Amino acid sequence: MSIVDFEKLTDNEPDRIPVIPSAPMANGDSIPTAFDPKQLRAGRLQRLRAMMAEQGYAAVVLFDPYNQRYATGSRNMFGYFLRNSTRYIYVPLDGPVILFEYPGSAHVSTWLETIDESRTSKVVWSAVNQRDNLSSDPFGVEIAELIEEHGRGNKKVGLDRCALNLARSLEAQGLEVFDCMQDTLHCRRIKTPEEIACLAQSMAGSEAAVAEVEAAIKPGVTENELFAIMYGDVIRQGGEFIETRLLSSGPRTNPWFNEASDRVIRPGELVALDTDTIGCHGYYSDFSRTFHVGPGRPSDYQKSLYRMAYDQVHHNMGILKPGMSYREIAEQAWKIPERFLDRRYPSIIHGVGMHGETPLVAHHMDFDRFSKDGILEPGMVVSVESYIGEVGAADGVKLEEEVLVTETGIEKLSRYPFDEALLGKEY
């Protein structure tokens, strides 16, 4: 199976790709699996500009590569620009979208219909040559000139992330500068039909990668070898990278968050993983599974952990419905037995889009510390989390499902089967 990434095509390729209209799948569910890439980009930019109008922005200047891709479909040296905030995109409420690009690489994005103009970044060398003071003033002057031209007197500009001196350079030009990251994430919480199709394709690729991992699990293999299989298959499926290295075995499954290592896996142990994958089209796929390592059967204790995690995920999926407040979700969530509370997962659900997104709904005892109340809405995609492990024990179980919130409830995006041997006995 190979998935074409429409957002990485060259300027000669887009018109040669047939557009397949979205349609219900053969089994009757309503999750689309095909999309028009131009509609994908247009729908996201429209949502972003609707947010800008609501919040009163004349323009936003996007440094975050995820927001850049959301606004335009443009991706260039993604990992590099996660570290170096030196590429930016100017999006006015009205007027041309302008890409300020790394020298010599504008051709990667200028074929996109969402990019009206490209210029060279004014801050491209600042991170490596310590030239911030030399680059910030030209940056501020140029953005101020654009807002003067397109803003109709409005001076409010949003920055999603940048160096402090760049914000000050805009203020020095008389602009009103605001952090727009939360506004942008709030805008992105509702997925368009085209985004849902991207998420479904990304999930299919990640599921194929996990199947390769499961097939390779045997005594003598290392965690790193399994992680390499997963990563390689993600790339083969058209995915991009994996944000974490959450694949662990045996006593390293408890507590959670141990990263893949050179540990050799032994018979009778558990292997747990979390996909955390930026998959095809730049969309996240996030589900977790735990497997038993043969030969032999899992212990009663391992099965009891697995059953609790399974019940937690399925109970919490079962309560989700549109219109429900985040606090209601926390209050109605599966009650974690006391001896497992210390190692509970930080969230009950979290949003999914181009990465792990808003909302984050924490457990009731953590809600006021980590969460802000809101409403579950149709078009949101969320992952439902569980980790079951207790202090002093050898094993832990991680399970997670990804679901779409619909008008009436939820539909599952993740379809990977659970381990039947570990589900074999009630606790």
C-alpha positions in Angstrom: 0.0 0.0 0.0 1.3 3.4 -0.9 -0.3 6.7 -0.2 0.3 9.8 -2.4 1.0 13.0 -0.5 -0.7 15.7 -2.5 1.0 18.4 -0.5 4.5 17.4 -1.6 3.8 17.3 -5.4 5.9 19.5 -7.7 4.4 22.3 -9.8 4.0 19.9 -12.8 2.2 17.2 -10.9 -1.0 18.4 -9.2 -3.1 18.6 -12.3 -2.1 15.0 -13.3 -3.6 13.5 -10.1 -7.2 12.5 -10.4 -9.5 13.8 -7.7 -11.6 11.0 -6.2 -14.7 12.4 -4.4 -15.2 11.5 -0.8 -17.8 8.8 -0.3 -19.0 6.5 2.6 -16.9 3.4 2.9 -18.3 0.0 1.9 -19.1 -1.0 5.5 -21.5 2.0 5.8 -19.5 4.3 8.1 -19.3 8.0 7.2 -15.6 8.5 7.4 -14.3 9.8 4.1 -11.0 8.3 2.7 -10.4 10.4 -0.3 -10.3 14.2 -0.8 -9.6 17.1 -3.1 -6.3 18.6 -2.0 -7.3 22.1 -3.2 -10.5 21.9 -1.1 -8.4 20.7 1.8 -6.2 23.8 1.6 -9.0 26.2 0.9 -11.1 24.9 3.8 -8.3 25.3 6.3 -7.4 28.8 5.1 -11.0 29.8 5.2 -11.3 28.6 8.8 -8.1 30.5 9.8 -9.4 33.7 8.3 -12.8 33.3 9.9 -11.0 33.1 13.3 -8.9 36.2 12.4 -12.1 38.2 11.6 -13.7 37.0 14.9 -10.6 38.0 16.9 -10.0 41.2 15.1 -6.6 40.5 13.5 -5.4 42.5 10.6 -2.9 39.7 9.9 -1.1 36.8 11.5 2.6 35.9 11.0 3.0 32.2 11.3 6.4 30.8 12.4 5.1 27.4 13.6 5.6 24.8 10.8 2.3 23.1 11.7 0.4 26.4 11.5 2.1 27.2 8.2 1.0 23.9 6.7 -2.5 24.4 8.1 -2.8 27.8 6.5 -1.2 27.0 3.1 -0.2 23.4 2.7 3.4 24.5 2.5 6.1 22.3 4.1 9.8 22.8 3.8 12.6 21.2 5.9 10.0 20.6 8.6 12.3 19.3 11.4 14.8 22.1 10.8 12.1 24.8 11.2 10.7 23.2 14.3 14.0 24.1 15.8 14.7 27.4 13.9 11.9 29.9 13.8 13.4 31.6 10.7 10.8 30.9 8.1 7.4 32.7 8.3 4.2 33.2 6.4 2.2 36.4 6.4 -1.6 35.8 6.3 -3.7 39.0 6.1 -7.4 39.0 6.7 -7.6 40.5 3.2 -4.7 40.5 0.8 -2.0 38.3 -0.5 -0.5 35.4 1.5 3.2 35.9 1.4 5.8 33.2 2.1 9.1 34.4 3.6 11.3 31.5 2.7 14.8 30.1 3.3 17.0 31.2 0.4 16.9 29.1 -2.7 13.9 27.0 -1.6 10.8 29.0 -2.5 10.1 26.6 -5.5 9.1 23.9 -3.0 5.9 25.9 -2.2 5.2 28.5 -4.9 3.2 26.1 -7.0 0.6 26.1 -4.2 -2.5 28.2 -5.1 -2.5 29.4 -1.4 0.8 31.2 -1.8 0.4 34.5 -3.6 4.0 35.7 -3.3 7.4 34.6 -2.0 10.2 36.7 -0.5 13.4 35.8 1.3 13.1 35.6 5.1 14.6 38.6 6.9 15.6 36.4 9.9 16.9 33.3 8.2 20.4 33.5 9.6 19.6 34.9 13.0 19.5 31.6 14.9 23.0 30.5 13.7 24.9 33.8 13.3 23.6 35.7 16.3 22.3 38.4 14.1 19.0 38.9 15.8 19.5 42.6 16.4 20.5 43.2 12.7 17.5 41.2 11.3 14.7 42.2 13.6 14.3 45.8 12.5 14.0 44.9 8.8 11.5 42.2 9.7 9.4 44.7 11.7 9.5 47.3 9.0 8.5 44.9 6.2 5.6 43.4 8.2 4.4 46.9 9.2 4.4 48.1 5.6 2.3 45.1 4.6 -0.2 45.7 7.3 -0.3 49.4 6.4 -1.2 48.3 2.9 -3.7 45.6 3.7 -5.0 46.3 7.2 -7.4 49.1 6.5 -6.1 50.9 9.6 -6.2 47.8 11.8 -2.9 47.5 13.7 -3.6 44.1 15.4 -1.1 41.4 14.4 -0.9 37.8 15.7 2.4 35.9 16.2 2.2 32.2 17.0 5.8 31.9 18.1 9.0 33.9 17.6 11.9 35.5 19.4 11.1 38.3 21.8 13.1 40.9 19.8 10.9 40.2 16.7 7.7 41.0 18.7 9.4 44.2 20.0 10.4 45.2 16.4 6.7 45.0 15.4 5.7 47.1 18.4 8.3 49.6 17.5 6.5 50.1 14.2 3.3 50.9 16.1 1.6 47.5 15.7 -0.4 45.8 18.4 1.2 42.4 18.9 -0.7 39.4 20.3 0.1 35.7 20.8 -2.3 34.0 18.4 -1.3 30.4 19.1 -4.3 29.5 21.3 -6.6 31.2 18.8 -5.1 29.2 16.0 -5.3 25.9 17.9 -8.9 26.7 18.8 -9.7 27.3 15.1 -8.1 24.0 14.2 -10.1 22.0 16.7 -12.9 21.3 14.1 -11.8 19.2 11.2 -13.1 19.7 7.7 -14.2 16.6 5.8 -11.0 16.7 3.8 -9.0 16.7 7.0 -10.9 13.7 8.3 -10.0 11.9 5.1 -6.3 12.8 5.7 -6.6 11.5 9.3 -8.1 8.2 8.1 -5.4 7.7 5.6 -2.7 8.5 8.2 -4.3 6.0 10.6 -4.3 3.3 7.9 -0.6 3.8 7.4 0.2 3.7 11.1 -1.9 0.6 11.6 0.1 -1.1 8.8 3.3 -0.1 10.6 2.1 -1.5 14.0 1.1 -4.8 12.2 4.7 -5.1 11.1 5.9 -4.5 14.6 3.5 -7.1 16.1 4.7 -9.7 13.6 8.3 -9.1 14.6 7.8 -9.4 18.3 9.7 -12.4 19.6 12.3 -13.2 22.3 15.7 -11.8 21.4 14.6 -8.8 19.4 15.4 -5.4 20.9 13.1 -2.4 21.5 15.2 -0.4 19.1 14.8 -3.0 16.4 11.0 -2.9 16.8 11.0 0.9 16.8 13.0 0.9 13.6 10.5 -1.4 12.0 7.7 0.9 12.9 9.5 4.0 11.8 10.5 2.5 8.5 7.0 1.4 7.7 5.6 4.8 8.6 7.9 6.3 6.0 7.0 3.6 3.5 3.3 4.4 4.0 3.9 8.0 3.1 4.2 9.2 6.7 6.8 11.8 7.8 8.1 11.2 11.3 7.3 9.9 14.8 7.2 12.5 17.6 8.2 10.1 20.4 10.1 6.9 21.0 7.4 5.3 23.2 8.0 1.6 22.7 9.0 -0.4 25.8 9.1 -3.9 27.1 9.0 -5.9 30.3 9.8 -3.9 33.5 10.3 -0.8 31.3 6.5 -0.7 30.6 6.0 0.5 34.2 6.1 3.5 34.6 5.1 4.7 31.2 7.1 7.1 29.0 10.3 5.0 28.9 11.7 5.4 25.4 12.9 2.6 23.1 16.3 1.2 24.1 18.7 -1.6 23.2 17.0 -3.8 25.8 16.5 -7.4 24.6 12.9 -8.7 24.9 12.3 -12.0 26.8 9.5 -14.6 26.7 6.4 -13.8 28.8 6.9 -10.1 28.8 4.7 -7.2 27.6 5.6 -4.9 24.8 3.7 -1.5 24.8 3.8 1.2 22.2 2.3 4.6 21.3 2.3 5.5 17.6 2.5 9.4 18.0 3.0 9.6 14.2 2.9 12.5 11.9 1.6 10.5 9.0 0.7 11.1 5.3 -0.5 14.6 4.4 1.1 15.8 7.6 -1.8 14.4 9.8 -1.3 12.8 13.2 -2.3 9.2 14.0 -2.3 8.4 17.7 -3.3 5.0 19.1 -1.6 2.6 21.5 -1.4 -1.1 21.9 0.2 -3.6 24.3 1.3 -7.1 23.2 2.3 -10.3 25.0 5.5 -12.0 24.0 5.3 -15.7 23.5 5.8 -18.5 23.7 3.3 -19.3 26.5 0.3 -17.4 27.8 0.1 -14.2 29.7 -0.1 -14.2 33.5 -3.4 -13.5 35.3 -1.9 -10.2 36.5 -1.0 -9.1 33.0 -4.5 -10.0 31.8 -6.1 -8.1 34.7 -4.0 -4.9 33.8 -5.0 -5.3 30.1 -8.7 -5.7 30.9 -8.7 -2.6 33.1 -7.1 -0.6 30.4 -9.5 -2.0 27.8 -12.5 -1.2 30.1 -11.2 2.3 30.7 -10.8 3.2 27.1 -14.2 1.7 26.1 -16.1 3.2 29.0 -14.6 6.7 28.2 -15.4 6.3 24.5 -18.9 5.3 25.5 -19.7 8.5 27.3 -18.5 10.9 24.6 -21.1 12.8 22.8 -21.4 16.3 21.2 -22.4 19.0 23.6 -20.8 17.4 26.6 -18.5 19.7 28.6 -14.9 18.7 29.3 -15.6 18.8 33.0 -18.5 16.4 32.5 -16.2 14.0 30.7 -13.8 14.2 33.6 -16.5 13.6 36.2 -18.1 10.7 34.3 -14.9 9.0 33.3 -14.0 5.4 34.3 -12.9 5.4 38.0 -9.3 4.3 38.3 -8.7 1.9 41.2 -6.8 3.6 43.9 -3.6 1.6 43.7 -3.2 2.7 40.0 -3.9 6.4 40.6 -0.3 7.4 41.1 0.6 6.3 37.6 -2.6 7.4 35.8 -2.1 8.9 32.3 -2.2 12.7 32.3 -5.3 13.0 30.1 -8.6 11.2 29.5 -8.8 12.5 25.9 -6.8 14.9 23.8 -7.4 16.5 20.4 -5.8 15.1 17.3 -5.1 16.9 14.0 -1.7 17.8 12.6 -0.3 16.8 16.0 -1.7 16.3 19.5 -4.0 19.3 19.8 -6.7 20.9 21.8 -8.7 19.9 23.9 -6.8 18.2 26.7 -9.2 16.8 29.3 -7.5 15.7 32.5 -8.8 13.4 35.2 -11.2 15.1 37.6 -8.6 15.4 40.3 -6.3 17.2 37.9 -8.8 19.1 35.8 -8.4 22.6 37.3 -4.6 22.2 37.1 -4.3 21.0 33.5 -7.6 21.7 31.6 -9.8 24.6 30.6 -13.5 23.8 30.2 -15.1 23.7 26.8 -17.6 21.7 24.8 -17.1 18.6 22.7 -18.2 19.4 19.2 -18.9 17.5 16.0 -15.9 17.5 13.8 -13.4 17.1 16.6 -11.0 14.2 16.5 -9.7 13.0 19.9 -7.6 10.1 21.3 -9.0 8.3 24.3 -6.1 7.3 26.6 -5.4 4.6 29.2 -2.3 3.6 31.1 -2.7 1.0 33.9 0.3 0.3 36.1 1.0 0.4 39.8 4.0 1.4 41.9 6.3 -1.5 42.6 4.9 -3.8 39.9 6.8 -5.2 36.9 4.2 -4.6 34.2 2.1 -1.7 32.8 -0.4 -1.6 29.9 -0.9 1.2 27.5 -4.0 1.3 25.3 -5.5 4.2 23.2 -8.1 4.7 20.5 -8.6 7.6 18.1 -12.2 8.7 17.4 -14.2 11.2 15.4 -16.9 13.1 17.2 -20.1 13.1 15.1 -23.5 14.7 15.3 -24.8 11.8 17.4 -21.7 10.3 19.1 -18.4 9.0 17.9 -16.9 6.9 15.1 -13.6 5.1 15.5 -10.7 6.0 13.3 -8.4 3.5 14.8 -9.3 -0.1 14.0 -6.3 -2.1 15.1 -7.4 -5.3 17.0 -6.7 -5.9 20.6 -4.5 -8.7 22.0 -6.9 -11.7 22.4 -4.7 -13.6 24.7 -4.5 -10.6 27.1 -8.2 -10.2 27.0 -8.8 -13.8 27.9 -9.8 -13.4 31.6 -11.9 -11.0 33.6 -10.2 -9.2 36.5 
